[in-house]
Amino acid sequence: MQHAIAIRYGIIGGVGVLAYFLLFYLSNVRLFFNPVVVWSVLIVYIAAMVGACAKQRQQQAHFSFREALRTAFLTFAIASLCYHVFIYLMYNVIDPELMEVQKELFFEQMTAMAQRFNLKDLKDQITEFSANDFRVTVRNSTMALGQSLIGGFLLALGVAALMRRN
């Protein structure tokens, strides 16, 4: 099957992403939400995409941009699906209190920013916002997956441009 490499590397990337987040979750749950941690996981996604494209390129004499894009994007999509299923399970099965930790961290960060800049209106908005429902549902998990696929496609474009062979 032509997509076997992308599927295999997608699963490897997904497991890598889960291990990465579990490392921070188990060491300090607050690190799980750290923006540096959240954004630096892209390195794992990119490594899986590059690995899949490199393996696929080894097996093909002609590895076009289109084939590279397909391989990179499928790898990202599978890894991202693993991540979003993991997040859904984390919030709803493994640690339902995680939502409260996230809400508390958000409230702390926004309150500190409002105090630092003396923004009374922001303080009121934070209070209103904290009353919102932050549950992780199948619907909003699916929406988040869709949004991540848009960003993943952009990453796949970059990886494909680097990995194609004319």
C-alpha positions as CSV (number, residue, x, y, z in Angstrom):
1,M,0.0,0.0,0.0
2,Q,1.3,3.4,-1.0
3,H,0.2,5.1,2.2
4,A,1.7,2.5,4.6
5,I,4.8,4.6,5.3
6,A,2.7,7.7,6.1
7,I,0.4,5.7,8.3
8,R,3.3,4.1,10.2
9,Y,5.1,7.4,10.7
10,G,1.8,9.1,11.6
11,I,1.3,6.5,14.4
12,I,4.9,6.9,15.5
13,G,4.5,10.7,15.5
14,G,1.3,10.4,17.4
15,V,2.9,8.2,20.1
16,G,5.8,10.7,20.2
17,V,3.4,13.6,20.8
18,L,1.5,11.7,23.5
19,A,4.8,10.7,25.2
20,Y,5.9,14.4,25.0
21,F,2.8,15.7,26.6
22,L,2.7,12.9,29.2
23,L,6.2,13.7,30.2
24,F,5.2,17.3,31.1
25,Y,1.8,16.2,32.6
26,L,3.5,13.7,34.9
27,S,6.3,16.0,36.0
28,N,4.1,19.1,36.6
29,V,0.5,19.4,35.4
30,R,0.9,23.1,34.9
31,L,3.7,22.6,32.4
32,F,1.1,20.6,30.3
33,F,-0.4,24.0,29.4
34,N,2.8,26.0,29.0
35,P,2.8,27.8,25.6
36,V,6.4,26.8,25.0
37,V,5.6,23.1,25.6
38,V,2.4,23.4,23.5
39,W,4.2,25.0,20.5
40,S,7.4,23.0,20.7
41,V,5.5,19.8,20.0
42,L,5.5,20.8,16.4
43,I,9.1,19.5,16.3
44,V,7.7,16.0,16.8
45,Y,5.2,16.4,14.1
46,I,7.8,17.8,11.6
47,A,10.2,15.0,12.5
48,A,7.6,12.4,11.7
49,M,6.6,14.1,8.5
50,V,10.3,14.4,7.3
51,G,10.9,10.8,8.3
52,A,8.0,9.5,6.3
53,C,8.9,11.6,3.3
54,A,12.6,10.4,3.5
55,K,11.5,6.8,3.7
56,Q,9.0,7.2,0.9
57,R,11.6,9.0,-1.2
58,Q,14.1,6.1,-0.7
59,Q,11.6,3.8,-2.3
60,Q,10.8,5.9,-5.3
61,A,13.0,7.1,-8.2
62,H,10.7,10.0,-8.8
63,F,9.2,11.6,-5.6
64,S,7.2,14.6,-6.8
65,F,6.0,17.5,-4.7
66,R,2.4,16.1,-4.9
67,E,3.6,12.7,-3.5
68,A,5.7,14.4,-0.8
69,L,2.7,16.6,0.2
70,R,0.4,13.6,0.4
71,T,2.8,11.6,2.5
72,A,3.6,14.6,4.8
73,F,0.0,15.6,5.3
74,L,-1.3,12.0,5.9
75,T,1.5,11.6,8.5
76,F,0.4,14.8,10.2
77,A,-3.3,14.0,10.1
78,I,-2.8,10.6,11.8
79,A,-0.5,12.0,14.4
80,S,-2.9,14.9,15.0
81,L,-5.8,12.4,15.3
82,C,-3.9,10.5,18.0
83,Y,-3.3,13.8,19.8
84,H,-6.9,14.9,19.8
85,V,-8.2,11.5,20.9
86,F,-5.6,11.6,23.7
87,I,-6.7,15.1,24.8
88,Y,-10.4,14.1,24.8
89,L,-9.5,11.0,27.0
90,M,-7.3,13.1,29.2
91,Y,-10.1,15.7,30.0
92,N,-13.0,13.2,30.1
93,V,-11.6,9.9,31.4
94,I,-8.1,10.1,32.8
95,D,-8.2,13.5,34.6
96,P,-11.5,15.3,34.5
97,E,-10.0,18.0,36.9
98,L,-7.6,19.0,34.1
99,M,-10.2,21.5,32.8
100,E,-10.2,23.2,36.2
101,V,-6.4,23.5,36.2
102,Q,-6.5,25.0,32.7
103,K,-9.2,27.4,33.7
104,E,-7.3,28.4,36.8
105,L,-4.1,29.0,34.9
106,F,-5.9,31.1,32.3
107,F,-7.6,33.1,34.9
108,E,-4.3,33.7,36.7
109,Q,-2.5,34.7,33.6
110,M,-5.2,37.1,32.4
111,T,-5.6,38.6,35.8
112,A,-1.9,39.3,36.1
113,M,-2.0,40.9,32.6
114,A,-5.0,43.1,33.6
115,Q,-3.3,44.2,36.8
116,R,0.0,44.9,35.0
117,F,-1.7,47.2,32.5
118,N,-4.4,48.4,34.8
119,L,-7.2,47.2,32.5
120,K,-10.4,47.3,34.5
121,D,-12.5,46.3,31.5
122,L,-10.4,43.2,31.0
123,K,-10.9,42.2,34.6
124,D,-14.6,42.2,34.1
125,Q,-14.3,40.3,30.8
126,I,-12.1,37.7,32.5
127,T,-14.7,37.2,35.2
128,E,-17.4,36.7,32.5
129,F,-15.2,34.4,30.4
130,S,-14.4,32.2,33.4
131,A,-18.1,31.4,33.7
132,N,-18.1,29.8,30.3
133,D,-18.2,26.0,29.8
134,F,-14.7,24.7,29.0
135,R,-15.7,21.0,28.7
136,V,-13.9,19.0,26.0
137,T,-16.6,17.4,23.9
138,V,-16.6,15.3,20.8
139,R,-17.9,18.3,18.9
140,N,-15.2,20.7,20.0
141,S,-12.5,18.1,19.7
142,T,-13.6,17.5,16.1
143,M,-13.5,21.2,15.4
144,A,-10.0,21.5,17.0
145,L,-8.8,18.6,14.8
146,G,-10.2,20.3,11.7
147,Q,-8.4,23.5,12.7
148,S,-5.1,21.7,13.3
149,L,-5.4,20.0,9.9
150,I,-5.3,23.5,8.3
151,G,-2.1,24.3,10.1
152,G,-0.8,20.8,9.4
153,F,-1.4,21.3,5.7
154,L,0.8,24.4,5.8
155,L,3.5,22.4,7.5
156,A,3.1,19.7,5.0
157,L,3.6,22.2,2.2
158,G,6.9,23.2,3.7
159,V,8.1,19.7,4.3
160,A,7.0,18.6,0.8
161,A,8.9,21.5,-0.8
162,L,12.1,20.4,1.1
163,M,11.7,16.6,0.5
164,R,10.6,16.3,-3.1
165,R,12.9,14.9,-5.7
166,N,12.5,16.0,-9.3
